[in-house]
């Protein structure tokens, strides 16, 4: 891949991820038409990377191409968000179950690094990104290629949902405290206790998002 093609690919993914986040948080409503010129202007590019981003959105199920209408947003229902989080929780719990007998020291060290970054980061978007990388270490520590591939497919949608869940500063503090406790349990190979903590930690996300979406709907 030449430099220009690589640049266009990277930009297309950036545009795609920006649109997915707007879809998940409800900024772009189901049925809305995506306009190439708008995103070309917003990202300071030609229409080619935007067109590729729209194509990726249709391939991943976030939009659909309708004759004479163009690319239209399919939307993200609360039920789909519930499913997304449920799958995430199942995969992380399954990953923890596979840790017994494995050397996970380098993954725990990475989690500790992420905690330090989270403690000094600014803004919920940056915290959500670091939070995602923290949880990713649990998946990687399992050593399962299958689990890792499935988790990867949650991608930008999961990150966007997580960003939504950190609108309140108190939730960030609660999340950080849970992460510190989880690392301590993993250090001591207390995997059953770690599973219990992680489950309650992850299950707290959905009610926060449901409340936020209900508030949006009432305005």
N, C-alpha and C positions, 0 to 999 in steps of 0.2 A: 504494500500500500504506500503510494507516494505521500509527500507531506501535505499536499492540498486535499487529497482524499481523506487522509487521517484527520485533518482539521475539520472538514465538513462532517465526518462521522461523529467526532467529539461534540461539535456544535449541535448536530441533530439530536443527540442524546440529551444534551443540556436543555434544549427547547422542549423535548418530550417530557423530561422530568419536571420542568417548570409547569407544564400544562397538567400533568398528572396530579401534582400537588394542589393546583387550583381546582381540579375536579373533586378530589377527595375532601377538601375543606369546604366545598360548596360555593366557591367563588365563581366557577363556571357551572351553569346548571345543565341538567340533561336536556337534550334537544337543541342546545346552542350550536350554531355553526362556527367552525374554526376558520378564521380568515388568514390566508397566507401573507398578505401584505402587512397586516398588523404585526405579526411576529417577525417578519423580515425587518420591519422598521425598529421594533423593540430590541432586537438582538443585533441590529446593524449588519445584516447579511443579505445575500440574494435569496430568491425563493427556493433554490435547490435544497439547502439543508432543512428548510421549513417543510417542504414537501416530503422529504425523507422522514422527518419527525412525525408528520401526520400518518405516514405509512406505518411507522412503528407503533403508533397509538392504535391503529386499526388491527394490526397483527396481535397486539397484546390485549385487545378487547375493551379498550377505553373509549373508542370511537368507531364509527362506521361510515363507509362511503356510500352516499345515497345519490342515485342519478338525478341530475339537474339541481341538486342542493349542495353537493360537495361533502366535506368531512364534518360529521355531526357527532357531538358528545353523547355517549350512551349513559354516562352517569355512574354513580357509586352509591348504592342504597345502604341503609343502616344494616340490613341483613348481610350484605356482602362484607361490610366492615366487621361484623360479628364473626363471619366465617374466616376472614383473613386473620383476625386475632386468635381465633380458636386453633387454626392450623399452626400459627406461630407458637402458641403455648404447647401444643402437642409435640412439635418438633424439638423445642428446647427441653421439655421434660424427658422426651425419649433420649436426647443427647446426654442428659445428666445420668440416665440409667446405664449408659454405656461407659461411664468413666471408671468404674471399679476395676482396679488392677492396672490402669494406664498411668503413665507418667505424664501429668498435665502441668508440670511446673512452669514451662515456658508460656503456656496459655494464661495461667494465673498471673504471672509476671506482667503479661500484656494487659490484663484486666486492671492490674494495679496502676499501670501507666495511664490507662484511659481514665481511671478515677482521678488521678492528679490533674489531667487535662480538663476534666469536667468541673473540678473544684475552682478552676481559674477562668473557665470559658465565659464568653459574653453572649447572651441571647439564647432563646429556646431552640432556634434552628441549629445552632452550633451544638447545643447540648444534645439535641435529638440525634444528630450525626454521630457524636461520640458514644451516646447510649447504644445506638445501633451497632457500632464497632465493638463495644463491650459485650453485648449479647452474642455477637458473632463468634467470639472466642469460645463460648460454650459449645456451639455447633462444631467448630474446628477441633476442639478438644476431644470430641467423640470419635474422631478418626473415620467417620462414615462419609464416603463420597456421595452416597444416595441422599443422606440427610442434608449434606451441604448443598447439593444441587437443588433439592426441593426448597430449602430455605432461601437460596439465591433468587428463586422465581418470585418470591414475595416482594423483593426489590424496592422500587421507589414508592409503591403504594404503602408498604409497611412503614417506611421512613416518614411519609407524609402523615399517616395516622398517628405515629409517635409524636410528631411535631405538634399536632393538634392537642395531644394529651398533656403538653407542658405549657399551656397558656398561663397557668397560675404558678407563681414562684414557689409556693409551698409544695406543689407537686414535684418540682425539681429537687427540693431538699429531701422530700420523702424518698424519691427515687435514688438519690445519692446515698442516703443512709442504708437503704436496702442493698445497694451494690457493695458497700463496705462490709456489711454483715455476710453477704454471700461469699465474698472472697475469703473471709475468715473461715467460713465453713468448708470451703474447697481446700484451703490450706491444711485443715485438720482431717480431710477426707470424710467429712460428715455428709455424705451424699444424700441420705434420706432427708435430713434436716434442710439441706440445700434445695432439694426438690420442693419441699413444703413452702419454704420462703419464696422461691422463684414463682411458684404457682400463685400465691397470694399477691405477689408483686405484679405479675402479669395480668391477673384478673381485675386488678384495680384500674386498669387502663380503660376498659370499655365503658363503665359508668360515667367517667369523666367526659368521654367523647359523646355519649348519648345526651348528656346534659347540654353540652355545647351545641350539638345539632338541633336539639329542641329549642334552645334559645334563638338560634338562627332562624328557625322556621316561624317563630312567633313575631319576628320583626319584619 
